[in-house]
């Protein structure tokens, strides 16, 4: 089904498909960046701890939360053991060890006291933030470097018309849509502002065939908008939006 839209890039959090005009131009990749995956995973430890405890601030820790906290402590201990084998640089490893130890100490303290002090929880979050920010930066760099290494040579090999006709279909969850890393990367690659005629974001769609249906609908709507309204974008917004905008301005609020 993808062949009717070629050349095309289909990008998801897990894989990347580069589909050229000719079969020998096609490339399939499984997203592979241990630094990206592992930095995100370690950063999620204090985030998970915060989500677990924030609803219990100032009160006695209930039995179900004590059980979850115990399970999280067990997980943190396992991660601590595995850290040296996860491919971090020397500086990254030191930071991950500090972050996991900080999380472990705080979790064990709460387990003993069975009370979540709001001030202590806030202090823990603020102390974690510096390392999390560094991890986020390093993870973004790792993912972009991987994308650029794979995509740029393939893109450069396309003809002028291939570059002009190329579209990108992004399959990803709703939550990171605003400012999504892949959208930013492909916007820079294609020289466009973001989502639009060249980049289509299929929200909460992870199956390639379902994504193609989203792309097909998008392109059909583009044709309808161009044909009926002389505006390629007209059917990608609420059909009533123009009339609504004008009429609302006449109302007294």
ChimeraX commands (.cxc) that place a marker at each C-alpha (Angstrom):
marker #1 position 0.00,0.00,0.00 radius 0.5
marker #1 position 2.94,2.34,0.66 radius 0.5
marker #1 position 4.06,2.19,-2.98 radius 0.5
marker #1 position 1.43,4.69,-4.14 radius 0.5
marker #1 position 2.91,7.35,-1.85 radius 0.5
marker #1 position 6.60,6.91,-2.62 radius 0.5
marker #1 position 9.08,8.34,-1.96 radius 0.5
marker #1 position 8.07,8.14,1.69 radius 0.5
marker #1 position 9.60,7.93,5.15 radius 0.5
marker #1 position 7.60,6.12,7.84 radius 0.5
marker #1 position 9.00,6.86,11.30 radius 0.5
marker #1 position 7.82,5.42,14.61 radius 0.5
marker #1 position 9.44,5.23,18.07 radius 0.5
marker #1 position 10.50,1.67,17.18 radius 0.5
marker #1 position 11.35,1.58,13.49 radius 0.5
marker #1 position 12.16,3.57,10.39 radius 0.5
marker #1 position 11.21,2.77,6.79 radius 0.5
marker #1 position 12.77,4.63,3.87 radius 0.5
marker #1 position 10.73,3.91,0.74 radius 0.5
marker #1 position 12.19,5.09,-2.55 radius 0.5
marker #1 position 10.84,5.20,-6.07 radius 0.5
marker #1 position 12.79,2.03,-6.86 radius 0.5
marker #1 position 12.90,-1.14,-4.76 radius 0.5
marker #1 position 16.68,-0.96,-4.38 radius 0.5
marker #1 position 16.27,2.41,-2.63 radius 0.5
marker #1 position 14.16,0.92,0.18 radius 0.5
marker #1 position 15.66,0.67,3.66 radius 0.5
marker #1 position 14.22,-0.82,6.85 radius 0.5
marker #1 position 15.66,-0.10,10.30 radius 0.5
marker #1 position 14.81,-1.00,13.85 radius 0.5
marker #1 position 15.50,2.01,16.02 radius 0.5
marker #1 position 18.71,1.26,17.86 radius 0.5
marker #1 position 20.32,3.65,20.30 radius 0.5
marker #1 position 21.18,2.10,23.67 radius 0.5
marker #1 position 22.16,5.51,25.05 radius 0.5
marker #1 position 18.74,6.94,24.20 radius 0.5
marker #1 position 16.86,3.97,25.67 radius 0.5
marker #1 position 18.93,3.61,28.82 radius 0.5
marker #1 position 19.12,7.31,29.67 radius 0.5
marker #1 position 15.34,7.57,29.40 radius 0.5
marker #1 position 14.85,4.41,31.48 radius 0.5
marker #1 position 17.00,5.62,34.37 radius 0.5
marker #1 position 15.35,9.06,34.27 radius 0.5
marker #1 position 11.96,7.39,34.69 radius 0.5
marker #1 position 12.94,6.03,38.11 radius 0.5
marker #1 position 12.48,9.32,40.05 radius 0.5
marker #1 position 9.50,10.17,37.84 radius 0.5
marker #1 position 7.85,6.86,38.74 radius 0.5
marker #1 position 8.62,7.43,42.41 radius 0.5
marker #1 position 7.05,10.89,42.27 radius 0.5
marker #1 position 3.88,9.64,40.54 radius 0.5
marker #1 position 3.59,6.87,43.12 radius 0.5
marker #1 position 3.85,9.22,46.11 radius 0.5
marker #1 position 2.43,12.59,45.07 radius 0.5
marker #1 position -1.17,11.58,45.75 radius 0.5
marker #1 position -0.23,10.51,49.28 radius 0.5
marker #1 position 1.38,13.77,50.44 radius 0.5
marker #1 position 0.85,14.43,54.14 radius 0.5
marker #1 position -0.97,11.19,54.81 radius 0.5
marker #1 position -0.23,7.70,55.98 radius 0.5
marker #1 position 1.06,5.48,53.19 radius 0.5
marker #1 position -1.63,2.86,52.42 radius 0.5
marker #1 position -0.83,-0.82,52.15 radius 0.5
marker #1 position -1.12,-0.98,48.36 radius 0.5
marker #1 position 1.37,1.90,47.99 radius 0.5
marker #1 position 3.79,0.24,50.42 radius 0.5
marker #1 position 3.66,-2.85,48.25 radius 0.5
marker #1 position 4.30,-0.84,45.06 radius 0.5
marker #1 position 7.12,1.04,46.77 radius 0.5
marker #1 position 8.75,-2.24,47.79 radius 0.5
marker #1 position 8.55,-3.46,44.21 radius 0.5
marker #1 position 10.09,-0.22,42.95 radius 0.5
marker #1 position 12.93,-0.50,45.47 radius 0.5
marker #1 position 13.66,-4.02,44.20 radius 0.5
marker #1 position 13.72,-2.71,40.63 radius 0.5
marker #1 position 16.04,0.18,41.50 radius 0.5
marker #1 position 18.49,-2.23,43.14 radius 0.5
marker #1 position 18.54,-4.37,40.00 radius 0.5
marker #1 position 19.13,-1.31,37.82 radius 0.5
marker #1 position 22.00,-0.20,40.06 radius 0.5
marker #1 position 23.74,-3.52,39.49 radius 0.5
marker #1 position 23.24,-3.31,35.71 radius 0.5
marker #1 position 24.33,0.31,35.25 radius 0.5
marker #1 position 28.01,-0.38,34.38 radius 0.5
marker #1 position 26.96,-2.70,31.55 radius 0.5
marker #1 position 24.50,-0.30,29.88 radius 0.5
marker #1 position 27.00,1.51,27.67 radius 0.5
marker #1 position 27.12,4.87,29.41 radius 0.5
marker #1 position 30.12,7.16,29.14 radius 0.5
marker #1 position 32.12,7.54,32.35 radius 0.5
marker #1 position 30.42,10.83,33.20 radius 0.5
marker #1 position 26.97,9.49,32.34 radius 0.5
marker #1 position 27.53,6.41,34.50 radius 0.5
marker #1 position 28.45,8.55,37.52 radius 0.5
marker #1 position 25.28,10.60,37.10 radius 0.5
marker #1 position 23.07,7.48,36.75 radius 0.5
marker #1 position 24.61,6.01,39.89 radius 0.5
marker #1 position 23.89,9.23,41.79 radius 0.5
marker #1 position 20.32,9.36,40.50 radius 0.5
marker #1 position 19.50,5.74,41.32 radius 0.5
marker #1 position 21.09,5.97,44.77 radius 0.5
marker #1 position 19.20,9.19,45.48 radius 0.5
marker #1 position 15.94,7.51,44.44 radius 0.5
marker #1 position 16.69,4.39,46.46 radius 0.5
marker #1 position 17.51,6.37,49.61 radius 0.5
marker #1 position 14.34,8.42,49.33 radius 0.5
marker #1 position 12.14,5.41,48.62 radius 0.5
marker #1 position 13.54,3.49,51.58 radius 0.5
marker #1 position 13.08,6.50,53.85 radius 0.5
marker #1 position 9.41,6.76,52.90 radius 0.5
marker #1 position 8.95,3.03,53.37 radius 0.5
marker #1 position 10.27,3.29,56.94 radius 0.5
marker #1 position 8.36,6.43,57.93 radius 0.5
marker #1 position 5.20,5.46,55.98 radius 0.5
marker #1 position 4.49,9.18,55.60 radius 0.5
marker #1 position 5.12,11.36,52.54 radius 0.5
marker #1 position 6.29,14.82,53.58 radius 0.5
marker #1 position 5.38,17.27,50.76 radius 0.5
marker #1 position 8.50,19.36,51.37 radius 0.5
marker #1 position 10.77,16.34,51.24 radius 0.5
marker #1 position 9.11,15.11,48.05 radius 0.5
marker #1 position 9.59,18.53,46.45 radius 0.5
marker #1 position 13.23,18.58,47.55 radius 0.5
marker #1 position 13.79,15.12,46.06 radius 0.5
marker #1 position 12.25,16.20,42.75 radius 0.5
marker #1 position 14.35,19.38,42.58 radius 0.5
marker #1 position 17.55,17.49,43.41 radius 0.5
marker #1 position 16.79,14.94,40.68 radius 0.5
marker #1 position 16.09,17.59,38.06 radius 0.5
marker #1 position 19.70,18.48,37.20 radius 0.5
marker #1 position 20.63,14.92,36.24 radius 0.5
marker #1 position 17.31,14.33,34.47 radius 0.5
marker #1 position 17.90,17.46,32.37 radius 0.5
marker #1 position 21.34,16.17,31.39 radius 0.5
marker #1 position 19.90,12.75,30.54 radius 0.5
marker #1 position 17.18,14.34,28.41 radius 0.5
marker #1 position 19.80,16.33,26.47 radius 0.5
marker #1 position 22.04,13.30,25.92 radius 0.5
marker #1 position 19.09,11.10,24.91 radius 0.5
marker #1 position 17.90,13.67,22.36 radius 0.5
marker #1 position 21.39,13.96,20.89 radius 0.5
marker #1 position 21.68,10.16,20.66 radius 0.5
marker #1 position 18.35,9.79,18.84 radius 0.5
marker #1 position 19.00,12.67,16.44 radius 0.5
marker #1 position 22.51,11.42,15.66 radius 0.5
marker #1 position 21.10,7.98,14.83 radius 0.5
marker #1 position 18.37,9.47,12.63 radius 0.5
marker #1 position 20.80,11.75,10.82 radius 0.5
marker #1 position 23.29,8.97,10.20 radius 0.5
marker #1 position 20.58,6.79,8.64 radius 0.5
marker #1 position 18.35,9.32,6.88 radius 0.5
marker #1 position 20.68,11.97,5.47 radius 0.5
marker #1 position 22.68,9.75,3.05 radius 0.5
marker #1 position 19.44,8.20,1.75 radius 0.5
marker #1 position 17.84,11.62,1.34 radius 0.5
marker #1 position 20.91,12.95,-0.47 radius 0.5
marker #1 position 20.68,10.06,-2.94 radius 0.5
marker #1 position 17.17,11.07,-4.06 radius 0.5
marker #1 position 16.70,12.98,-7.29 radius 0.5
marker #1 position 15.51,16.57,-7.24 radius 0.5
marker #1 position 11.94,15.47,-7.94 radius 0.5
marker #1 position 12.26,12.75,-5.29 radius 0.5
marker #1 position 13.22,15.33,-2.66 radius 0.5
marker #1 position 10.37,17.56,-3.79 radius 0.5
marker #1 position 7.76,14.77,-3.63 radius 0.5
marker #1 position 9.03,13.13,-0.42 radius 0.5
marker #1 position 6.57,12.88,2.45 radius 0.5
marker #1 position 7.13,11.79,6.04 radius 0.5
marker #1 position 4.55,9.79,8.00 radius 0.5
marker #1 position 5.17,9.84,11.75 radius 0.5
marker #1 position 3.47,7.17,13.88 radius 0.5
marker #1 position 3.57,8.21,17.54 radius 0.5
marker #1 position 1.51,8.70,20.71 radius 0.5
marker #1 position -0.59,11.77,21.42 radius 0.5
marker #1 position 1.48,13.01,24.36 radius 0.5
marker #1 position 4.74,14.07,22.66 radius 0.5
marker #1 position 3.09,15.56,19.57 radius 0.5
marker #1 position 3.91,19.18,20.42 radius 0.5
marker #1 position 7.58,19.64,19.57 radius 0.5
marker #1 position 8.12,15.94,18.87 radius 0.5
marker #1 position 11.79,15.24,18.19 radius 0.5
marker #1 position 11.19,13.44,14.89 radius 0.5
marker #1 position 8.90,16.19,13.65 radius 0.5
marker #1 position 11.61,18.73,14.44 radius 0.5
marker #1 position 14.28,16.67,12.68 radius 0.5
marker #1 position 12.27,16.05,9.50 radius 0.5
marker #1 position 11.11,19.68,9.44 radius 0.5
marker #1 position 14.75,20.74,9.30 radius 0.5
marker #1 position 15.58,18.08,6.71 radius 0.5
marker #1 position 12.73,19.09,4.40 radius 0.5
marker #1 position 12.90,22.82,5.10 radius 0.5
marker #1 position 9.32,23.13,6.37 radius 0.5
marker #1 position 7.85,24.59,9.57 radius 0.5
marker #1 position 6.38,21.36,10.94 radius 0.5
marker #1 position 3.31,19.24,10.33 radius 0.5
marker #1 position 1.61,20.02,7.06 radius 0.5
marker #1 position 1.72,18.89,3.45 radius 0.5
marker #1 position 5.12,17.23,3.81 radius 0.5
marker #1 position 4.92,15.80,7.34 radius 0.5
marker #1 position 1.84,13.91,8.56 radius 0.5
marker #1 position 1.53,12.88,12.22 radius 0.5
marker #1 position -0.69,9.82,12.75 radius 0.5
marker #1 position -1.61,10.19,16.41 radius 0.5
marker #1 position -1.82,6.98,18.47 radius 0.5
marker #1 position -1.34,4.87,15.32 radius 0.5
marker #1 position 1.50,2.34,15.34 radius 0.5
marker #1 position 0.52,-0.09,12.60 radius 0.5
marker #1 position 2.05,0.88,9.24 radius 0.5
marker #1 position -1.04,-0.04,7.22 radius 0.5
marker #1 position -3.28,1.99,9.52 radius 0.5
marker #1 position -0.80,4.83,9.18 radius 0.5
marker #1 position -1.05,4.61,5.40 radius 0.5
marker #1 position -4.82,4.98,5.66 radius 0.5
marker #1 position -4.30,8.16,7.68 radius 0.5
marker #1 position -1.90,9.43,5.02 radius 0.5
marker #1 position -4.34,8.49,2.24 radius 0.5
marker #1 position -7.16,10.39,3.97 radius 0.5
marker #1 position -4.86,13.36,4.48 radius 0.5
marker #1 position -3.92,13.49,0.79 radius 0.5
marker #1 position -7.55,13.07,-0.30 radius 0.5
marker #1 position -8.62,15.93,1.98 radius 0.5
marker #1 position -5.85,18.01,0.46 radius 0.5
marker #1 position -7.25,17.35,-3.02 radius 0.5
marker #1 position -10.80,18.16,-1.92 radius 0.5
marker #1 position -9.69,21.41,-0.33 radius 0.5
marker #1 position -7.77,22.40,-3.44 radius 0.5
marker #1 position -10.61,21.43,-5.76 radius 0.5
marker #1 position -13.54,22.96,-3.89 radius 0.5
marker #1 position -12.00,25.88,-2.01 radius 0.5
marker #1 position -8.75,26.59,-3.88 radius 0.5
marker #1 position -7.08,26.00,-0.48 radius 0.5
marker #1 position -5.05,22.83,0.07 radius 0.5
marker #1 position -5.37,23.16,3.86 radius 0.5
marker #1 position -9.12,23.88,4.01 radius 0.5
marker #1 position -10.25,20.31,4.81 radius 0.5
marker #1 position -7.52,19.86,7.43 radius 0.5
marker #1 position -9.35,22.25,9.73 radius 0.5
marker #1 position -12.95,22.42,10.92 radius 0.5
marker #1 position -15.04,23.17,7.83 radius 0.5
marker #1 position -17.07,25.56,9.98 radius 0.5
marker #1 position -14.00,27.37,11.34 radius 0.5
marker #1 position -14.04,30.38,9.01 radius 0.5
marker #1 position -17.75,31.10,9.49 radius 0.5
marker #1 position -17.46,30.48,13.23 radius 0.5
marker #1 position -14.50,32.87,13.53 radius 0.5
marker #1 position -16.38,35.64,11.76 radius 0.5
marker #1 position -19.66,35.18,13.64 radius 0.5
marker #1 position -18.11,34.87,17.11 radius 0.5
marker #1 position -16.57,38.31,16.60 radius 0.5
marker #1 position -20.08,39.78,16.37 radius 0.5
marker #1 position -21.18,38.44,19.77 radius 0.5
marker #1 position -21.09,40.41,23.01 radius 0.5
marker #1 position -19.19,38.68,25.84 radius 0.5
marker link #1:1,2 radius 0.2
marker link #1:2,3 radius 0.2
marker link #1:3,4 radius 0.2
marker link #1:4,5 radius 0.2
marker link #1:5,6 radius 0.2
marker link #1:6,7 radius 0.2
marker link #1:7,8 radius 0.2
marker link #1:8,9 radius 0.2
marker link #1:9,10 radius 0.2
marker link #1:10,11 radius 0.2
marker link #1:11,12 radius 0.2
marker link #1:12,13 radius 0.2
marker link #1:13,14 radius 0.2
marker link #1:14,15 radius 0.2
marker link #1:15,16 radius 0.2
marker link #1:16,17 radius 0.2
marker link #1:17,18 radius 0.2
marker link #1:18,19 radius 0.2
marker link #1:19,20 radius 0.2
marker link #1:20,21 radius 0.2
marker link #1:21,22 radius 0.2
marker link #1:22,23 radius 0.2
marker link #1:23,24 radius 0.2
marker link #1:24,25 radius 0.2
marker link #1:25,26 radius 0.2
marker link #1:26,27 radius 0.2
marker link #1:27,28 radius 0.2
marker link #1:28,29 radius 0.2
marker link #1:29,30 radius 0.2
marker link #1:30,31 radius 0.2
marker link #1:31,32 radius 0.2
marker link #1:32,33 radius 0.2
marker link #1:33,34 radius 0.2
marker link #1:34,35 radius 0.2
marker link #1:35,36 radius 0.2
marker link #1:36,37 radius 0.2
marker link #1:37,38 radius 0.2
marker link #1:38,39 radius 0.2
marker link #1:39,40 radius 0.2
marker link #1:40,41 radius 0.2
marker link #1:41,42 radius 0.2
marker link #1:42,43 radius 0.2
marker link #1:43,44 radius 0.2
marker link #1:44,45 radius 0.2
marker link #1:45,46 radius 0.2
marker link #1:46,47 radius 0.2
marker link #1:47,48 radius 0.2
marker link #1:48,49 radius 0.2
marker link #1:49,50 radius 0.2
marker link #1:50,51 radius 0.2
marker link #1:51,52 radius 0.2
marker link #1:52,53 radius 0.2
marker link #1:53,54 radius 0.2
marker link #1:54,55 radius 0.2
marker link #1:55,56 radius 0.2
marker link #1:56,57 radius 0.2
marker link #1:57,58 radius 0.2
marker link #1:58,59 radius 0.2
marker link #1:59,60 radius 0.2
marker link #1:60,61 radius 0.2
marker link #1:61,62 radius 0.2
marker link #1:62,63 radius 0.2
marker link #1:63,64 radius 0.2
marker link #1:64,65 radius 0.2
marker link #1:65,66 radius 0.2
marker link #1:66,67 radius 0.2
marker link #1:67,68 radius 0.2
marker link #1:68,69 radius 0.2
marker link #1:69,70 radius 0.2
marker link #1:70,71 radius 0.2
marker link #1:71,72 radius 0.2
marker link #1:72,73 radius 0.2
marker link #1:73,74 radius 0.2
marker link #1:74,75 radius 0.2
marker link #1:75,76 radius 0.2
marker link #1:76,77 radius 0.2
marker link #1:77,78 radius 0.2
marker link #1:78,79 radius 0.2
marker link #1:79,80 radius 0.2
marker link #1:80,81 radius 0.2
marker link #1:81,82 radius 0.2
marker link #1:82,83 radius 0.2
marker link #1:83,84 radius 0.2
marker link #1:84,85 radius 0.2
marker link #1:85,86 radius 0.2
marker link #1:86,87 radius 0.2
marker link #1:87,88 radius 0.2
marker link #1:88,89 radius 0.2
marker link #1:89,90 radius 0.2
marker link #1:90,91 radius 0.2
marker link #1:91,92 radius 0.2
marker link #1:92,93 radius 0.2
marker link #1:93,94 radius 0.2
marker link #1:94,95 radius 0.2
marker link #1:95,96 radius 0.2
marker link #1:96,97 radius 0.2
marker link #1:97,98 radius 0.2
marker link #1:98,99 radius 0.2
marker link #1:99,100 radius 0.2
marker link #1:100,101 radius 0.2
marker link #1:101,102 radius 0.2
marker link #1:102,103 radius 0.2
marker link #1:103,104 radius 0.2
marker link #1:104,105 radius 0.2
marker link #1:105,106 radius 0.2
marker link #1:106,107 radius 0.2
marker link #1:107,108 radius 0.2
marker link #1:108,109 radius 0.2
marker link #1:109,110 radius 0.2
marker link #1:110,111 radius 0.2
marker link #1:111,112 radius 0.2
marker link #1:112,113 radius 0.2
marker link #1:113,114 radius 0.2
marker link #1:114,115 radius 0.2
marker link #1:115,116 radius 0.2
marker link #1:116,117 radius 0.2
marker link #1:117,118 radius 0.2
marker link #1:118,119 radius 0.2
marker link #1:119,120 radius 0.2
marker link #1:120,121 radius 0.2
marker link #1:121,122 radius 0.2
marker link #1:122,123 radius 0.2
marker link #1:123,124 radius 0.2
marker link #1:124,125 radius 0.2
marker link #1:125,126 radius 0.2
marker link #1:126,127 radius 0.2
marker link #1:127,128 radius 0.2
marker link #1:128,129 radius 0.2
marker link #1:129,130 radius 0.2
marker link #1:130,131 radius 0.2
marker link #1:131,132 radius 0.2
marker link #1:132,133 radius 0.2
marker link #1:133,134 radius 0.2
marker link #1:134,135 radius 0.2
marker link #1:135,136 radius 0.2
marker link #1:136,137 radius 0.2
marker link #1:137,138 radius 0.2
marker link #1:138,139 radius 0.2
marker link #1:139,140 radius 0.2
marker link #1:140,141 radius 0.2
marker link #1:141,142 radius 0.2
marker link #1:142,143 radius 0.2
marker link #1:143,144 radius 0.2
marker link #1:144,145 radius 0.2
marker link #1:145,146 radius 0.2
marker link #1:146,147 radius 0.2
marker link #1:147,148 radius 0.2
marker link #1:148,149 radius 0.2
marker link #1:149,150 radius 0.2
marker link #1:150,151 radius 0.2
marker link #1:151,152 radius 0.2
marker link #1:152,153 radius 0.2
marker link #1:153,154 radius 0.2
marker link #1:154,155 radius 0.2
marker link #1:155,156 radius 0.2
marker link #1:156,157 radius 0.2
marker link #1:157,158 radius 0.2
marker link #1:158,159 radius 0.2
marker link #1:159,160 radius 0.2
marker link #1:160,161 radius 0.2
marker link #1:161,162 radius 0.2
marker link #1:162,163 radius 0.2
marker link #1:163,164 radius 0.2
marker link #1:164,165 radius 0.2
marker link #1:165,166 radius 0.2
marker link #1:166,167 radius 0.2
marker link #1:167,168 radius 0.2
marker link #1:168,169 radius 0.2
marker link #1:169,170 radius 0.2
marker link #1:170,171 radius 0.2
marker link #1:171,172 radius 0.2
marker link #1:172,173 radius 0.2
marker link #1:173,174 radius 0.2
marker link #1:174,175 radius 0.2
marker link #1:175,176 radius 0.2
marker link #1:176,177 radius 0.2
marker link #1:177,178 radius 0.2
marker link #1:178,179 radius 0.2
marker link #1:179,180 radius 0.2
marker link #1:180,181 radius 0.2
marker link #1:181,182 radius 0.2
marker link #1:182,183 radius 0.2
marker link #1:183,184 radius 0.2
marker link #1:184,185 radius 0.2
marker link #1:185,186 radius 0.2
marker link #1:186,187 radius 0.2
marker link #1:187,188 radius 0.2
marker link #1:188,189 radius 0.2
marker link #1:189,190 radius 0.2
marker link #1:190,191 radius 0.2
marker link #1:191,192 radius 0.2
marker link #1:192,193 radius 0.2
marker link #1:193,194 radius 0.2
marker link #1:194,195 radius 0.2
marker link #1:195,196 radius 0.2
marker link #1:196,197 radius 0.2
marker link #1:197,198 radius 0.2
marker link #1:198,199 radius 0.2
marker link #1:199,200 radius 0.2
marker link #1:200,201 radius 0.2
marker link #1:201,202 radius 0.2
marker link #1:202,203 radius 0.2
marker link #1:203,204 radius 0.2
marker link #1:204,205 radius 0.2
marker link #1:205,206 radius 0.2
marker link #1:206,207 radius 0.2
marker link #1:207,208 radius 0.2
marker link #1:208,209 radius 0.2
marker link #1:209,210 radius 0.2
marker link #1:210,211 radius 0.2
marker link #1:211,212 radius 0.2
marker link #1:212,213 radius 0.2
marker link #1:213,214 radius 0.2
marker link #1:214,215 radius 0.2
marker link #1:215,216 radius 0.2
marker link #1:216,217 radius 0.2
marker link #1:217,218 radius 0.2
marker link #1:218,219 radius 0.2
marker link #1:219,220 radius 0.2
marker link #1:220,221 radius 0.2
marker link #1:221,222 radius 0.2
marker link #1:222,223 radius 0.2
marker link #1:223,224 radius 0.2
marker link #1:224,225 radius 0.2
marker link #1:225,226 radius 0.2
marker link #1:226,227 radius 0.2
marker link #1:227,228 radius 0.2
marker link #1:228,229 radius 0.2
marker link #1:229,230 radius 0.2
marker link #1:230,231 radius 0.2
marker link #1:231,232 radius 0.2
marker link #1:232,233 radius 0.2
marker link #1:233,234 radius 0.2
marker link #1:234,235 radius 0.2
marker link #1:235,236 radius 0.2
marker link #1:236,237 radius 0.2
marker link #1:237,238 radius 0.2
marker link #1:238,239 radius 0.2
marker link #1:239,240 radius 0.2
marker link #1:240,241 radius 0.2
marker link #1:241,242 radius 0.2
marker link #1:242,243 radius 0.2
marker link #1:243,244 radius 0.2
marker link #1:244,245 radius 0.2
marker link #1:245,246 radius 0.2
marker link #1:246,247 radius 0.2
marker link #1:247,248 radius 0.2
marker link #1:248,249 radius 0.2
marker link #1:249,250 radius 0.2
marker link #1:250,251 radius 0.2
marker link #1:251,252 radius 0.2
marker link #1:252,253 radius 0.2
view
